[in-house]
């Protein structure tokens, strides 16, 4: 090792040590000026001697790497979710089940903060190999270039053997406040909450953006700690501390469920005073040697549970009730609220669902109301506060005509619908649906883009999406658009022409035709024009097609305006044929069988496996019953596998499943 290489190595070790002291121990031992001087020296030496550059160097924590996309990573072990507890009874039930399996009167638990951020997995072989998001629990995204900008995360550890560590990337409350203040000054939209800000930062393709957001992380699970002779989760967390990871010091070992309940009560009160957001408390059995005995369901471990805090409730004023029109013509009343902050974000609107919902709540315009976020996500009006009425409130009266086109409304069950199938508002919603991922999957054609282009007159229906190229120059003239962005969108539109029939059929937005039914009909008729010519009686003969769906399809394809729209799509060059295999499904083991998937497959996600089975002629359902023909069981299969065994239903493991789908 020459002098330059020695100095680079020395600088990296020093800077790593100072980062740990500052960001993990909160105990800096050098001044900012001295740290900055060492960093500048390292950057200069690496620029002068690029052969010694390393992606894990402290110099890379400032970001600067720009990627075209994130690569997929299959987790070595599935990242499972946790079952939820919402009250004391749920927690006592969890404890009772643990004690029954283990055969003890009292269990030792670890109680920890449930950080409200983005789940992350780190894999090390002495050096950091990758950082991956949770994704669907089986496959995540490689976001290493962004994660190493978080200065509290070690890029190398003092362990030779492979180890995996999981935790949560988050944005501190103070950082969010500072970031939003800057965005406000720059007239940029504010982040709704710290969780969204953290997730959005980690998924930036330019790592310098993530670096500028001052993210942090807590690590709460040493996945393969038992490989290093560690038996207890509490010891594993201590080991993570010694290896240089930042763990949450608010954790506590609890002897029995009573101490857990005391801990929860304590931190329910402290929650708002913490410098980061938490949305609950995680309780884990401390003795990891019991984990296999306690087992897993298909989605969750039985040795841990997440207690969720009750939704935060606030009071605000119901200023008005306005109406929106969905793509099916459904009229939805929405509350216009005096702006109020709830669960970390500013809320000004909330859905009121339908006329009956408003009547049952006895809501009046002008009421003071109680508001919360259902699941800490969706704003929900809980109830009015009649005691605060002053006589100026107005009763709610349901409208009789569409607020956009003026057509009369029709009430079906609890819902009201616009009777004009070509209502302008429905057109916007239909274009958004047509472009969505599960339909034609036109990347870049999101809700805001559709509204912008619709209002500019670039298109007024789904067929005119395919004439957007005529407005390329006008789009570039709009704020936020450049040549590359509009060309990417035009390419995505062009590529969507090659989609299989079921994507187009679902995208048309025919009432009662969901994604699964679109595939069933496409497999049956093979071409859209064949389906268009089917009689109502013929449609009724298809499995799972009832009178309402058959009538909806039949009348849709008899409407002259719909036929004109479909003809324009055909002229634009869209594929009308089903591209899935039919001969294969006829000869498949799964053809005509009812199949249930349970557990986690390493080769495919749940959605991919379902699609494969459906293409082979199977009907995939979510629960095991006597009507089930076969169960495909991956790792950590739970109660569905148990029920299949009880009913003597054939069970395939992943290897057998893969062999049969060949």
C-alpha positions as CSV (number, residue, x, y, z in Angstrom):
1,X,0.0,0.0,0.0
2,X,1.6,3.3,-1.1
3,X,1.4,6.6,0.8
4,X,-1.6,7.9,-1.1
5,X,-3.6,4.7,-0.5
6,X,-2.6,4.7,3.1
7,X,-3.8,8.3,3.6
8,X,-7.1,7.6,1.8
9,X,-7.7,4.6,4.1
10,X,-6.7,6.6,7.2
11,X,-9.1,9.5,6.2
12,X,-12.0,7.1,5.6
13,X,-11.5,5.4,9.0
14,X,-11.4,8.8,10.7
15,X,-14.5,10.1,9.0
16,X,-16.4,6.9,9.7
17,X,-15.4,7.2,13.4
18,X,-16.5,10.9,13.6
19,X,-19.8,10.1,11.8
20,X,-20.5,7.4,14.4
21,X,-19.7,9.7,17.3
22,X,-21.8,12.6,15.9
23,X,-24.8,10.7,14.4
24,X,-25.1,7.7,16.6
25,X,-23.6,8.6,20.0
26,X,-24.6,12.3,19.7
27,X,-21.1,13.1,21.1
28,X,-18.9,14.9,18.5
29,X,-15.2,14.9,19.3
30,X,-14.0,17.2,16.5
31,X,-15.2,20.6,15.2
32,X,-17.2,21.0,12.0
33,X,-14.3,22.8,10.4
34,X,-11.9,20.0,11.2
35,X,-14.3,17.4,9.8
36,X,-14.9,19.4,6.7
37,X,-11.2,19.8,6.1
38,X,-10.7,16.0,6.3
39,X,-13.6,15.4,4.0
40,X,-12.3,17.9,1.4
41,X,-8.9,16.2,1.5
42,X,-10.4,12.8,0.9
43,X,-12.5,14.1,-2.0
44,X,-9.4,15.7,-3.5
45,X,-7.3,12.5,-3.2
46,X,-10.1,10.4,-4.7
47,X,-10.5,12.7,-7.6
48,X,-6.7,12.8,-8.3
49,X,-6.5,9.0,-7.9
50,X,-9.8,7.5,-9.2
51,X,-8.3,4.0,-9.0
52,X,-8.9,4.2,-5.2
53,X,-12.5,5.4,-5.4
54,X,-15.1,3.3,-3.5
55,X,-18.9,3.5,-3.5
56,X,-18.8,3.0,0.3
57,X,-16.4,5.9,0.9
58,X,-17.6,8.6,3.4
59,X,-17.2,11.0,0.4
60,X,-20.2,9.3,-1.3
61,X,-22.5,10.3,1.6
62,X,-23.0,13.7,-0.1
63,X,-24.7,11.9,-3.0
64,X,-24.5,12.7,-6.7
65,X,-25.2,9.3,-8.3
66,X,-28.0,9.5,-10.8
67,X,-29.7,6.2,-11.9
68,X,-32.2,5.5,-14.6
69,X,-34.1,3.1,-12.4
70,X,-33.8,1.0,-9.3
71,X,-32.8,-2.7,-9.7
72,X,-35.0,-5.4,-8.1
73,X,-33.6,-7.4,-5.2
74,X,-35.2,-10.7,-3.9
75,X,-34.8,-10.7,-0.1
76,X,-32.9,-13.7,1.3
77,X,-35.7,-14.0,3.9
78,X,-39.1,-12.6,3.4
79,X,-39.8,-9.2,5.1
80,X,-43.1,-10.1,6.8
81,X,-45.6,-7.7,8.2
82,X,-46.8,-7.7,11.8
83,X,-50.2,-8.5,13.1
84,X,-52.0,-5.5,14.7
85,X,-53.4,-5.0,18.2
86,X,-55.8,-2.1,18.8
87,X,-56.6,-2.5,22.5
88,X,-55.7,-4.2,25.7
89,X,-57.9,-7.3,24.9
90,X,-55.9,-7.9,21.7
91,X,-52.7,-7.7,23.6
92,X,-53.8,-10.1,26.3
93,X,-55.1,-12.5,23.7
94,X,-51.7,-12.4,22.0
95,X,-50.0,-13.1,25.4
96,X,-52.4,-15.9,26.2
97,X,-51.6,-17.7,22.9
98,X,-47.9,-17.3,23.4
99,X,-48.1,-18.7,27.0
100,X,-50.2,-21.7,25.8
101,X,-47.7,-22.7,23.2
102,X,-44.6,-22.1,25.3
103,X,-46.1,-23.5,28.6
104,X,-45.1,-20.6,30.8
105,X,-47.0,-18.4,33.2
106,X,-45.0,-15.3,32.2
107,X,-43.2,-14.4,29.0
108,X,-40.3,-11.9,28.7
109,X,-41.0,-9.4,25.9
110,X,-39.1,-6.6,24.3
111,X,-41.2,-3.5,23.8
112,X,-40.0,-1.0,21.2
113,X,-41.0,2.1,19.3
114,X,-42.9,1.5,16.1
115,X,-41.1,4.1,13.9
116,X,-43.3,5.7,11.2
117,X,-40.9,5.5,8.3
118,X,-39.8,3.3,5.4
119,X,-38.8,-0.4,6.1
120,X,-35.3,-1.2,5.0
121,X,-33.0,-4.3,4.9
122,X,-29.2,-4.1,4.9
123,X,-27.0,-7.0,3.9
124,X,-23.3,-7.0,4.9
125,X,-20.3,-9.2,4.2
126,X,-18.1,-7.0,6.3
127,X,-18.9,-4.2,3.9
128,X,-22.4,-3.1,3.0
129,X,-23.5,-5.2,0.0
130,X,-26.9,-3.6,-0.6
131,X,-29.8,-1.7,1.0
132,X,-33.2,-2.8,-0.2
133,X,-36.8,-1.5,0.5
134,X,-39.4,-3.9,1.8
135,X,-41.3,-3.9,-1.5
136,X,-43.9,-6.7,-1.4
137,X,-42.0,-8.5,1.3
138,X,-40.3,-10.9,-1.2
139,X,-38.9,-8.5,-3.8
140,X,-37.7,-4.9,-3.0
141,X,-35.7,-2.2,-4.7
142,X,-31.9,-1.6,-4.4
143,X,-31.6,1.9,-3.0
144,X,-28.0,1.6,-1.7
145,X,-26.9,4.8,-3.3
146,X,-29.5,6.8,-1.3
147,X,-29.2,4.9,1.9
148,X,-25.4,5.4,2.3
149,X,-26.1,9.2,2.3
150,X,-27.6,8.6,5.8
151,X,-24.5,9.2,7.9
152,X,-25.6,7.2,11.0
153,X,-25.5,3.9,8.8
154,X,-22.2,2.1,8.8
155,X,-20.8,1.1,5.4
156,X,-18.7,-1.7,7.0
157,X,-18.8,-3.6,10.2
158,X,-16.5,-5.8,12.3
159,X,-18.1,-9.1,11.2
160,X,-16.6,-11.4,8.6
161,X,-19.7,-13.6,8.0
162,X,-22.8,-12.4,6.2
163,X,-25.4,-10.7,8.3
164,X,-28.7,-9.0,7.6
165,X,-30.1,-6.1,9.6
166,X,-33.6,-4.5,9.3
167,X,-35.0,-1.3,10.4
168,X,-36.7,1.9,9.5
169,X,-35.5,5.0,7.6
170,X,-37.3,8.1,8.9
171,X,-37.2,11.9,8.8
172,X,-37.0,13.6,12.2
173,X,-39.8,16.1,13.0
174,X,-37.4,19.1,13.1
175,X,-36.0,18.2,9.7
176,X,-39.5,18.0,8.2
177,X,-40.4,21.4,9.6
178,X,-37.2,22.9,8.2
179,X,-37.7,21.3,4.8
180,X,-41.3,22.4,4.5
181,X,-40.3,26.0,5.4
182,X,-37.8,26.0,2.5
183,X,-40.4,24.5,0.2
184,X,-42.9,27.1,1.3
185,X,-40.4,29.9,0.5
186,X,-39.8,28.3,-3.0
187,X,-43.5,28.0,-3.6
188,X,-43.2,24.2,-3.7
189,X,-45.8,21.8,-2.4
190,X,-45.3,20.8,1.2
191,X,-44.7,17.3,2.4
192,X,-47.8,16.0,4.2
193,X,-45.9,14.1,6.9
194,X,-42.5,12.7,7.8
195,X,-43.3,9.2,6.5
196,X,-44.1,10.4,3.0
197,X,-41.1,12.7,3.0
198,X,-38.8,9.8,4.0
199,X,-40.2,7.4,1.4
200,X,-40.1,10.0,-1.3
201,X,-36.5,10.9,-0.5
202,X,-35.3,7.3,-0.6
203,X,-36.9,6.7,-4.0
204,X,-35.2,9.6,-5.7
205,X,-33.0,8.5,-8.6
206,X,-30.6,11.3,-7.8
207,X,-28.9,10.4,-4.6
208,X,-27.9,14.1,-3.9
209,X,-31.6,14.8,-3.3
210,X,-31.7,12.1,-0.6
211,X,-28.5,13.4,0.9
212,X,-30.0,16.9,1.2
213,X,-33.0,15.6,3.2
214,X,-31.1,14.7,6.4
215,X,-32.7,11.3,6.9
216,X,-31.9,9.0,9.8
217,X,-32.6,5.4,10.6
218,X,-33.2,3.0,13.6
219,X,-32.3,-0.7,13.3
220,X,-34.5,-3.1,15.2
221,X,-33.9,-6.6,13.9
222,X,-30.7,-8.6,13.5
223,X,-32.2,-11.2,11.2
224,X,-29.6,-14.0,11.5
225,X,-28.3,-13.2,15.0
226,X,-28.7,-16.9,15.9
227,X,-25.8,-17.6,13.4
228,X,-23.6,-15.7,15.8
229,X,-24.7,-17.5,18.9
230,X,-27.2,-14.9,20.1
231,X,-30.3,-16.3,21.7
232,X,-32.2,-13.2,22.9
233,X,-33.5,-10.4,20.8
234,X,-32.4,-7.9,23.5
235,X,-28.9,-9.2,23.2
236,X,-29.1,-8.9,19.4
237,X,-30.0,-5.3,19.7
238,X,-27.0,-4.7,22.1
239,X,-24.8,-6.4,19.5
240,X,-26.1,-4.1,16.8
241,X,-25.1,-1.2,19.1
242,X,-21.6,-2.6,19.4
243,X,-21.3,-3.0,15.6
244,X,-22.0,0.7,15.0
245,X,-25.8,0.6,14.2
246,X,-28.1,3.2,15.6
247,X,-30.8,1.4,17.7
248,X,-33.7,3.1,19.6
249,X,-32.8,3.4,23.3
250,X,-36.4,3.8,24.3
251,X,-36.8,0.0,24.2
252,X,-37.5,-1.9,27.4
253,X,-37.5,-5.5,28.4
254,X,-40.9,-6.4,30.0
255,X,-41.6,-9.3,32.3
256,X,-45.1,-10.3,31.4
257,X,-48.0,-8.5,29.7
258,X,-48.7,-6.2,32.6
259,X,-45.3,-4.5,32.2
260,X,-46.0,-4.3,28.5
261,X,-49.3,-2.5,29.2
262,X,-47.5,-0.1,31.6
263,X,-44.9,0.7,28.9
264,X,-47.6,1.4,26.3
265,X,-49.5,3.7,28.6
266,X,-46.2,5.6,29.4
267,X,-45.3,6.1,25.7
268,X,-48.8,6.9,24.6
269,X,-48.3,10.0,26.8
270,X,-44.7,10.6,25.6
271,X,-45.5,10.1,21.9
272,X,-45.8,13.7,20.9
273,X,-42.6,14.8,22.7
274,X,-40.4,12.4,20.8
275,X,-38.2,13.9,18.0
276,X,-39.5,11.4,15.5
277,X,-43.0,10.0,14.6
278,X,-44.2,6.7,16.0
279,X,-47.5,5.1,15.2
280,X,-47.4,2.4,17.8
281,X,-45.4,0.0,20.0
282,X,-43.9,-3.3,18.8
283,X,-43.9,-6.2,21.2
284,X,-41.6,-9.2,20.5
285,X,-40.9,-12.4,22.4
286,X,-37.4,-11.9,23.7
287,X,-36.2,-15.5,23.5
288,X,-35.5,-16.1,19.8
289,X,-35.1,-19.9,20.3
290,X,-39.0,-19.9,20.7
291,X,-39.6,-18.4,17.3
292,X,-39.8,-21.6,15.3
293,X,-42.0,-23.2,17.9
294,X,-44.4,-20.2,17.9
295,X,-44.4,-20.2,14.1
296,X,-45.8,-18.0,11.4
297,X,-49.0,-17.3,9.5
298,X,-48.8,-16.7,5.8
299,X,-48.1,-13.0,6.4
300,X,-47.0,-12.5,10.0
301,X,-44.8,-14.0,12.7
302,X,-46.7,-15.3,15.7
303,X,-44.0,-14.1,18.1
304,X,-44.5,-10.4,17.6
305,X,-47.4,-7.9,17.4
306,X,-47.8,-4.2,16.7
307,X,-50.0,-2.2,19.0
308,X,-51.4,0.7,17.0
309,X,-52.3,3.9,18.8
310,X,-55.9,5.0,18.6
311,X,-56.4,7.5,15.7
312,X,-55.8,11.0,16.8
313,X,-59.1,13.0,16.9
314,X,-59.3,16.7,16.3
315,X,-62.2,19.2,16.0
316,X,-62.8,21.4,13.0
317,X,-65.7,23.1,11.2
318,X,-67.7,21.6,8.3
319,X,-67.7,24.6,6.0
320,X,-69.6,23.1,3.0
321,X,-70.5,19.8,1.3
322,X,-69.5,19.6,-2.4
323,X,-69.9,16.8,-5.0
324,X,-67.5,14.9,-7.3
325,X,-68.3,12.6,-10.2
326,X,-66.5,9.3,-10.6
327,X,-65.8,7.4,-13.8
328,X,-68.9,5.2,-13.4
329,X,-71.0,8.4,-12.8
330,X,-71.2,7.9,-9.0
331,X,-71.8,11.1,-7.2
332,X,-69.9,11.4,-4.0
333,X,-70.5,14.2,-1.4
334,X,-67.3,15.6,0.2
335,X,-66.8,17.6,3.3
336,X,-65.0,21.0,2.9
337,X,-63.3,21.5,6.2
338,X,-61.6,24.4,8.0
339,X,-58.0,23.3,7.5
340,X,-56.7,21.4,10.5
341,X,-53.6,19.3,11.1
342,X,-54.3,15.6,12.0
343,X,-51.8,12.7,12.2
344,X,-49.0,14.8,10.8
345,X,-50.7,16.4,7.7
346,X,-53.0,19.3,6.9
347,X,-56.6,18.1,6.1
348,X,-59.2,20.3,4.2
349,X,-61.4,17.6,2.6
350,X,-62.9,14.3,3.6
351,X,-65.3,12.0,1.7
352,X,-68.8,11.7,3.1
353,X,-69.6,8.6,0.9
354,X,-73.3,9.0,0.2
355,X,-76.6,10.7,1.3
356,X,-77.4,7.9,3.8
357,X,-74.0,8.3,5.6
358,X,-74.6,12.0,6.1
359,X,-78.1,11.3,7.4
360,X,-76.9,8.6,9.8
361,X,-74.3,11.0,11.2
362,X,-76.9,13.8,11.5
363,X,-74.4,16.2,9.9
364,X,-75.3,19.9,9.2
365,X,-73.3,22.4,7.1
366,X,-71.6,24.7,9.6
367,X,-71.3,22.0,12.3
368,X,-68.2,21.6,14.4
369,X,-67.1,18.0,13.8
370,X,-64.7,15.4,15.1
371,X,-62.1,14.4,12.5
372,X,-59.6,11.5,12.4
373,X,-57.6,9.5,10.0
374,X,-58.8,6.0,9.5
375,X,-55.7,3.8,9.8
376,X,-53.7,7.0,10.2
377,X,-54.2,7.6,6.4
378,X,-57.7,8.5,5.2
379,X,-59.5,11.5,6.7
380,X,-62.8,10.6,8.2
381,X,-65.6,12.7,9.7
382,X,-66.5,10.8,12.9
383,X,-69.4,12.8,14.3
384,X,-70.8,16.3,14.7
385,X,-70.8,18.2,18.0
386,X,-74.4,19.3,18.4
387,X,-73.6,21.1,21.7
388,X,-71.6,23.6,19.7
389,X,-74.3,24.6,17.3
390,X,-75.4,28.3,17.3
391,X,-78.4,28.1,15.0
392,X,-76.6,29.2,11.8
393,X,-76.1,25.6,10.6
394,X,-77.9,24.4,7.5
395,X,-79.4,21.0,6.8
396,X,-77.9,18.9,4.1
397,X,-80.0,18.5,0.9
398,X,-79.0,15.9,-1.7
399,X,-78.8,17.3,-5.2
400,X,-81.1,16.1,-8.0
401,X,-78.9,16.8,-11.0
402,X,-75.2,16.1,-11.9
403,X,-73.1,19.1,-10.7
404,X,-71.1,18.9,-14.0
405,X,-73.5,18.2,-16.9
406,X,-76.9,18.8,-15.2
407,X,-78.3,15.4,-16.1
408,X,-80.8,13.9,-13.6
409,X,-79.4,11.6,-11.0
410,X,-80.5,8.0,-10.4
411,X,-80.3,6.4,-6.9
412,X,-79.2,2.8,-6.8
413,X,-79.1,1.3,-3.3
414,X,-77.3,4.0,-1.2
415,X,-75.5,5.6,-4.2
416,X,-76.5,8.3,-6.7
417,X,-75.4,8.2,-10.3
418,X,-75.3,10.7,-13.2
419,X,-77.5,9.2,-15.9
420,X,-75.4,10.8,-18.7
421,X,-72.7,8.3,-19.8
422,X,-70.8,11.0,-21.6
423,X,-70.6,13.5,-18.8
424,X,-67.5,15.6,-19.0
425,X,-66.4,14.8,-15.4
426,X,-66.7,11.0,-16.1
427,X,-64.4,11.5,-19.1
428,X,-61.5,12.7,-16.9
429,X,-62.0,9.8,-14.5
430,X,-62.2,7.3,-17.3
431,X,-58.9,8.6,-18.8
432,X,-57.2,8.3,-15.4
433,X,-58.5,4.7,-15.1
434,X,-57.6,3.8,-18.6
435,X,-54.0,4.9,-18.1
436,X,-53.6,3.3,-14.7
437,X,-51.1,0.5,-14.0
438,X,-53.7,-2.3,-13.8
439,X,-55.3,-1.1,-17.1
440,X,-53.2,0.1,-20.0
441,X,-50.2,1.0,-17.7
442,X,-49.2,4.2,-19.4
443,X,-46.3,5.3,-17.2
444,X,-46.3,9.1,-16.6
445,X,-50.0,9.5,-17.2
446,X,-51.0,10.1,-13.6
447,X,-54.1,12.0,-12.3
448,X,-52.5,15.5,-12.4
449,X,-51.1,15.0,-15.9
450,X,-54.6,13.8,-17.2
451,X,-56.3,16.8,-15.6
452,X,-53.7,19.2,-17.0
453,X,-53.9,17.9,-20.6
454,X,-57.7,17.6,-20.4
455,X,-58.0,21.2,-19.3
456,X,-55.7,22.2,-22.1
457,X,-57.9,20.4,-24.6
458,X,-55.2,18.0,-25.7
459,X,-57.7,15.1,-25.3
460,X,-61.3,14.7,-24.2
461,X,-61.6,10.9,-24.2
462,X,-59.4,7.8,-24.1
463,X,-59.1,7.4,-27.9
464,X,-57.6,10.9,-28.1
465,X,-54.7,9.9,-25.8
466,X,-53.2,8.3,-29.0
467,X,-53.2,11.7,-30.8
468,X,-51.3,13.4,-28.1
469,X,-48.2,13.5,-30.3
470,X,-49.9,16.3,-32.3
471,X,-49.5,18.5,-29.2
472,X,-45.9,17.8,-28.4
473,X,-44.7,21.4,-28.9
474,X,-47.6,22.8,-26.8
475,X,-46.8,20.3,-24.0
476,X,-43.1,21.4,-23.9
477,X,-44.3,25.0,-23.5
478,X,-46.1,24.1,-20.2
479,X,-44.3,24.5,-16.9
480,X,-42.5,21.4,-15.8
481,X,-42.3,19.8,-19.2
482,X,-39.2,19.2,-21.3
483,X,-38.5,17.3,-24.5
484,X,-37.3,14.2,-22.6
485,X,-40.4,14.0,-20.4
486,X,-43.0,14.3,-23.1
487,X,-41.0,11.9,-25.4
488,X,-41.0,9.3,-22.5
489,X,-44.7,9.7,-22.2
490,X,-45.4,9.4,-25.9
491,X,-43.2,6.2,-26.0
492,X,-45.3,4.8,-23.1
493,X,-48.5,5.6,-25.0
494,X,-47.2,3.9,-28.1
495,X,-46.1,0.9,-26.2
496,X,-49.5,0.5,-24.6
497,X,-50.9,-0.3,-28.0
498,X,-49.3,-3.8,-27.7
499,X,-51.1,-4.7,-24.5
500,X,-53.2,-7.9,-24.4
501,X,-57.0,-7.7,-24.7
502,X,-57.8,-8.0,-21.0
503,X,-55.8,-4.7,-20.2
504,X,-57.9,-2.8,-22.8
505,X,-61.2,-4.4,-21.7
506,X,-60.5,-3.4,-18.1
507,X,-59.4,0.0,-19.2
508,X,-62.7,0.7,-21.0
509,X,-64.2,1.1,-17.5
510,X,-67.3,-0.9,-18.2
511,X,-69.5,-1.1,-15.1
512,X,-69.1,-4.4,-13.1
513,X,-66.0,-5.5,-15.2
514,X,-63.1,-5.7,-12.9
515,X,-59.5,-6.8,-13.6
516,X,-60.1,-10.5,-13.0
517,X,-63.4,-10.6,-15.0
518,X,-61.7,-8.8,-17.9
519,X,-59.1,-11.6,-18.0
520,X,-61.9,-14.3,-17.9
521,X,-63.8,-12.7,-20.7
522,X,-60.6,-12.2,-22.8
523,X,-59.6,-15.8,-22.4
524,X,-63.1,-16.9,-23.4
525,X,-63.6,-14.7,-26.5
526,X,-59.9,-14.2,-27.6
527,X,-60.8,-10.9,-29.5
528,X,-62.7,-7.8,-28.4
529,X,-65.0,-7.9,-31.4
530,X,-66.1,-11.4,-30.6
531,X,-67.1,-10.2,-27.1
532,X,-68.9,-7.2,-28.6
533,X,-71.1,-9.5,-30.7
534,X,-72.0,-11.8,-27.8
535,X,-75.7,-11.9,-26.8
536,X,-76.9,-11.3,-23.2
537,X,-77.9,-15.0,-22.9
538,X,-74.5,-16.2,-24.1
539,X,-72.8,-14.0,-21.6
540,X,-75.0,-15.4,-18.8
541,X,-73.7,-18.9,-19.6
542,X,-70.1,-18.0,-18.6
543,X,-69.0,-19.0,-15.0
544,X,-69.1,-16.0,-12.6
545,X,-71.1,-13.8,-15.0
546,X,-74.4,-12.8,-13.4
547,X,-77.4,-10.9,-14.8
548,X,-76.2,-7.5,-13.7
549,X,-72.7,-7.9,-15.4
550,X,-74.2,-9.5,-18.5
551,X,-76.7,-6.6,-18.9
552,X,-73.9,-4.1,-18.3
553,X,-71.7,-5.6,-21.0
554,X,-74.5,-6.0,-23.5
555,X,-75.8,-2.5,-23.2
556,X,-72.2,-1.0,-23.2
557,X,-71.5,-2.6,-26.6
558,X,-74.9,-1.5,-28.0
559,X,-74.3,2.2,-27.3
560,X,-73.4,4.0,-30.5
561,X,-70.9,6.4,-28.9
562,X,-69.1,3.5,-27.2
563,X,-68.8,1.8,-30.6
564,X,-67.4,4.9,-32.1
565,X,-64.8,5.2,-29.3
566,X,-63.8,1.6,-29.8
567,X,-63.5,2.1,-33.6
568,X,-61.1,5.0,-33.0
569,X,-59.0,2.8,-30.7
570,X,-58.8,0.2,-33.4
571,X,-57.8,2.8,-36.0
572,X,-55.1,4.1,-33.6
573,X,-53.6,0.6,-33.8
574,X,-54.4,-0.9,-30.4
575,X,-54.3,-4.7,-30.1
576,X,-57.7,-6.2,-29.7
577,X,-56.5,-9.8,-29.3
578,X,-55.9,-11.9,-26.1
579,X,-52.2,-12.6,-26.0
580,X,-52.2,-15.2,-23.2
581,X,-51.8,-18.9,-24.0
582,X,-55.0,-20.9,-24.6
583,X,-53.7,-24.2,-25.9
584,X,-51.4,-24.4,-22.8
585,X,-54.3,-23.8,-20.4
586,X,-56.3,-26.6,-22.0
587,X,-53.5,-29.1,-21.4
588,X,-52.5,-27.8,-18.0
589,X,-52.7,-29.6,-14.7
590,X,-54.4,-26.5,-13.3
591,X,-57.1,-26.1,-16.0
592,X,-60.5,-25.9,-14.4
593,X,-59.2,-26.3,-10.9
594,X,-59.8,-24.0,-7.9
595,X,-56.4,-23.1,-6.4
596,X,-55.4,-21.3,-3.2
597,X,-51.9,-19.7,-2.8
598,X,-50.5,-19.5,0.8
599,X,-47.2,-18.6,2.2
600,X,-44.3,-16.9,0.2
601,X,-42.9,-18.2,-3.0
602,X,-39.3,-17.2,-3.7
603,X,-39.7,-17.4,-7.5
604,X,-42.9,-15.2,-7.9
605,X,-44.8,-12.6,-6.1
606,X,-48.5,-13.4,-5.2
607,X,-49.8,-11.4,-8.1
608,X,-47.5,-13.0,-10.6
609,X,-48.3,-16.5,-9.4
610,X,-52.0,-15.7,-9.6
611,X,-51.7,-14.5,-13.2
612,X,-49.8,-17.6,-14.2
613,X,-52.4,-19.9,-12.7
614,X,-55.3,-17.9,-14.3
615,X,-53.5,-18.1,-17.7
616,X,-53.3,-21.9,-17.2
617,X,-57.1,-22.0,-16.7
618,X,-57.3,-22.1,-12.9
619,X,-59.6,-20.1,-10.6
620,X,-57.6,-18.6,-7.8
621,X,-59.4,-17.9,-4.6
622,X,-58.4,-16.5,-1.2
623,X,-59.7,-19.1,1.2
624,X,-59.6,-22.9,1.5
625,X,-62.9,-24.8,1.4
626,X,-64.3,-28.1,0.3
627,X,-64.5,-26.6,-3.2
628,X,-60.7,-26.1,-3.3
629,X,-58.9,-28.5,-5.6
630,X,-55.3,-27.8,-4.8
631,X,-53.2,-25.5,-2.4
632,X,-49.8,-24.1,-3.4
633,X,-47.8,-23.6,-0.2
634,X,-44.7,-21.4,0.0
635,X,-42.6,-20.8,3.1
636,X,-44.3,-19.7,6.3
637,X,-47.6,-21.0,5.1
638,X,-50.1,-20.7,8.0
639,X,-53.8,-21.5,8.7
640,X,-54.7,-22.1,5.1
641,X,-52.2,-24.9,4.9
642,X,-53.5,-26.3,8.2
643,X,-57.1,-26.3,6.8
644,X,-56.0,-28.0,3.6
645,X,-54.4,-30.8,5.6
646,X,-57.6,-31.2,7.6
647,X,-59.7,-31.4,4.5
648,X,-57.2,-33.7,2.7
649,X,-56.8,-31.3,-0.2
650,X,-53.7,-31.9,-2.3
651,X,-50.8,-29.5,-1.4
652,X,-48.0,-28.6,-3.8
653,X,-44.7,-27.1,-2.6
654,X,-42.9,-24.5,-4.6
655,X,-40.7,-27.0,-6.5
656,X,-43.7,-29.0,-7.5
657,X,-45.6,-25.9,-8.6
658,X,-42.7,-24.7,-10.7
659,X,-42.5,-28.1,-12.4
660,X,-46.2,-28.1,-13.3
661,X,-46.2,-24.6,-14.7
662,X,-43.4,-25.4,-17.1
